[in-house]
Amino acid sequence: MLLRQFEYLVALAREKHFGRAAASLNVAQPSLSAGIRELEQELDVLIVERGHRFAGFTEEGERILDRARRILAERDALRVDVDTLKRGLMGTLRIGVIPTALPIVRQAMQPFTERFPGVTIRVLSLTSTGIQRGLDEFELDIGLTYLDNEPLERVKPKPLYSESYLLLTPKKGPFAGRAGVRWAEAAETPLCLLTPDMQNRRIIDSIFRAIGKQPRPAFETNSLINLCMQVGSGPWSSIVPEPVLGALELSPDVETLPLVDPVIRRLVGLVTPDREPTAPLAETFIALAQPMFGRDIQHSAS
């Protein structure tokens, strides 16, 4: 067996198309197909469902694909270890981040980038489901996501901070002069919310259900920036996590009010795959990032 054959399998699983998989590896499609057939002959098992188009992997193929991903990950980890011995910490650190935590990841990155300028950090905005998939398929090294609401599986969690929720609303709107807004009141106002595929939206929906409310948003988007723009341009309000406010440019015509009755907090943190050894880049990043949020971690645990 050759590592190149494993690369063919992983590329095919990623692209779900023989031609695109071959192009992603800069090889001809016949070479990729032949390499997979040779692997099937060596293992004496059918790996790919046969058809005019890619139709998926057989049950045995799925097991081989999982092992191929692990072997390639070990190869990449070995390369990083050797490069680290020769030149210090190098390489690319791949981080999947839920959209509501994107402003926070910059703060978490700062001590790492200052200490290891030779490392490239690749940050991808993903749903929690996308982060789970990326970690499982060895396409991500770290995830930044919710830890106590729909927690990910097969991961090692590292808490960073807890988030509370604010109502972003027009200053001259119905809540002018208020110190806070009850969730039940927020349910009765026209809302702009994130799309249902976002875990933050599912958290908000669950809070409303718990108090017997089911608001219908007037506007949905998968962008926090877009939410803020809508609130600043019309009569709508929105619900945003408190930690992201520092990175958002708010219109002077809007204000933020705490959402109360109930006061809700959700824990956010870093996750790495629950397998050994932990990638050196990920391990070092977490060791530098966690102390920056120590107070938030203690608050969340209390």
N, C-alpha and C positions, 0 to 999 in steps of 0.2 A: 504494500500500500504506500502511496505517495501522498505527502501533505497537499500537493496540488490537486489531487482528486477530492480531498476533503474541502478544499477551497471551492471547487466546482459545486459540490453539494450545497454548501452554505450560500453561495451566490444564487443558486437556483431557488433555494428556499426564500431568499430575500426578494428576488425579482419576479419569481413565479412565471418565468418565461425563459425559454432556452436562449433565444437570441439576445435578450437584454442581459441575461446572466453572463453570457460569453463576452459581450461588449464591455461589461463592468470590469472584467478581468483582462481585457485586451487580448483575447484569444478568439480563434474562429469557432463558430458554433459546432462544426463537426468534431473539432478537437475536444470541446467540452463534453459532447454526447459520447464520444469514444472513451474518454476518461471515466465517465460514470459507468459505462458498460463494462469496462475492464475491472472496476471495483466490484461490480455485481458478480462478475465471473470469479474473481478471487475469493469473495465471501460466499459464493454459491447461494445467492439470495436476490430476489427482485427488490430494488430500492425505490424506483420511480414507477408510478402507475403509467402504463403505456397508452398512448393515444396520439392523435394528430397534434394536440396541444398539451402543455403541461397540465396534468390532472391531479397532482399531489403526490405524496409519498405513501408507500405501503406502511403497514404497522412496523415491519422490520426496518424499513427505511427511516421512519421517525426516530427509532432508537439509535440507528447509525448516525443520523444527522445530529442528534444530541451529543453523541460521543465525539463527532467531528468538531463541533463547536468547542467542546472542552479541550480537545487536543490542540486546536489552533490557538485558543486562549492561552494555554500553557506555553506554546511556542512564543507567542507575543510577550508573555510575562518573562520568559527566559531572555529574550532580546533586551527588554527594559532592564533586567537585573545586570546583564553584562555591560550595557551602556552606562548604567549608574556607577558600576565599579570603575569604568574607564574615565568617564567624563562628568560624573555627578548626575543628579536627577534630570532626565530628559524625556521626550516623548510627547504624547497627546493624551490629555485627560478628558474623557467624554462624560458630560453631566446632563441628565434629563431633569427638567425643572417644570413644575406645574406653573401655569401663567401667573397666578397670584403671588408666587414667590420669586419671580424674575427680578424685581427690584432688590430683593434680599441677597441673591446669589452674588451680586457685585460686592457687597460688604463681606461675604464669606470668602470671596476669592482674594481679597486684598493682601493678607499676610502671605499667602502662597505665591502669588505672582511677584511680590517684592523679593522673596527669598529664592525663587526658582525661575528666573526669567527665561531659561531655556526650554521650559515646558509650555506647550500650546494647550489652552483650555478651550474646548468646544462645548458650548452651551446650547442645548436644544429645548425649545418650548414644547412640552408634551402634556397630554392628559395623564392621570395616574395609571390608566390602562396602558398607555404607550410606554410609560416608564417601566411597568412590570414586564412588558414584552421585551423591551430593550435590555433589561438586566438578564432575563431568562435566556435571551439569544446572544449574549456576549457582545452586544452592540453598545452598551453603556457600562461605565465603571461605577457611577454614583447616581442616585436619584435624590431630588429634593422634593418632598411631598408630605402629605398629611400622614401622621403616624397612628392616630386614635380614631379615625373615621375611615371605614373601608380600608383597613391596613393591607399593605402588600404582603405577599407570601414569599417564602424562601429568601428572606432578606434579614440582614442585621441592622436594626434601627439605632440611630444616634440622634437624640433630641437636640434641637437648636433653640426654638422659641415657641411661644403660644400666641395665637392671634385672636383678637376680639373683633367685633363688627360695628361699623358705623353707617349711619344713613347719610348719604351725599344728597343734598337737597337744595333747592333755590332759597336764597336768603329772604326773599320776599314771598315765600310760599306759605303753606298752612302751618308750618312749624316755626315760624319766625319768633325769636325771643325765647325759645324753649331751651332747657338744659339737656334734655334727652327725649327719646321717642320710644314708645312701647312697640314691640314687634306687631302686636295686633293693629296698632295705628298705621304702621308702615304697610301692612297688607292692604289697606284701603286706599293707598295713594298710587297713582300711575308709576310703575316701576320699569326701569331698564335693568336687566339681569344678564349674567353670563348664560351661555347655552347649556342645555341639560347634560351634555357629555362632559362638562367640567365638574369635578368633585366639589368645588366651592359652591356651585349652584345646587348640587344635591344636598349639601349641608344646609343651605338656606331653605330649600324646600322642606327638609325634615323638621326644621325649627317651626316653620309655619304649620306643618301638619300637626306637630305636638300641641299647638295652641288652638287647633281646630280651624285654621285658615288655609285657603288655597288661592292666593292671588294669581291673576293672569297678567304676565308682563306685557307692557306695551311695545317693548323693544328687546331683542336678544342679540348678543354678539359674543365672540370668543376673545375679545380684546378689552382689557381694562381701560386702555387709552380711549377707545371708542365709547365706552360707558361714560367716562368723564366728559367727553365732548357732547354727548347727547344731553346730559344733565345741564350743562352750561348753555344749551341752545334751545331749551324748551321747558315745559312745566313738569318734567319727569324727575323722579328721584332714583337713587340706586343704593345698593348695599355693597360696601367694600371692606376688605380686611384692614384693620388699623395699621399694621406694619408697613403697608405699601404706600401710605400717603406721602412720605418724604420724597418719593421718586416720581410722583405725579404732578403735573402742572394743572392746578385747579383754576377755574374761572373765578374772578373776584365776585361774581354774582352767586356763588354757591358756598355752602358751609357744611361742616360735618358735625353730626350729633350722635352721641352714643346710643346704641340700641339696648334697651333694658326690658326687664320683665318678660323673659329671663335674660340674664347676662350669660353669654355663651363664649367659651374659649375652646380652641382646637389646637392640638400640638402638631408642630411642623418640624421636620428634621431630615437628616441625611440617611440614606439606606444604601447598603452595598450587598451584593449577592452573598448568600449564606453558603459559601464554599471556601475552601482553603487552597492555596494561601491567598490572602487579600492582596490585590494589586498594590505595589509600592506607592504609586502615584495617589491612589484613592486613600490609602492609609495615612499618608503624610498630609493630604488635604484636610481630612477630618481632624487630625490631631491639631492642626493650626486653626481650623475654623471653630471648633466647639468652644474653646475658652472665650471667644468673643461674645458668646451668647449665654455665658454662665448664669447670669441673674435670671434670664428668661426661663432657663431650664429649671432652676430652683423654684421659680414662681409656678411653673406648670406642674411640678411634682407636689406642691403643697395643697 
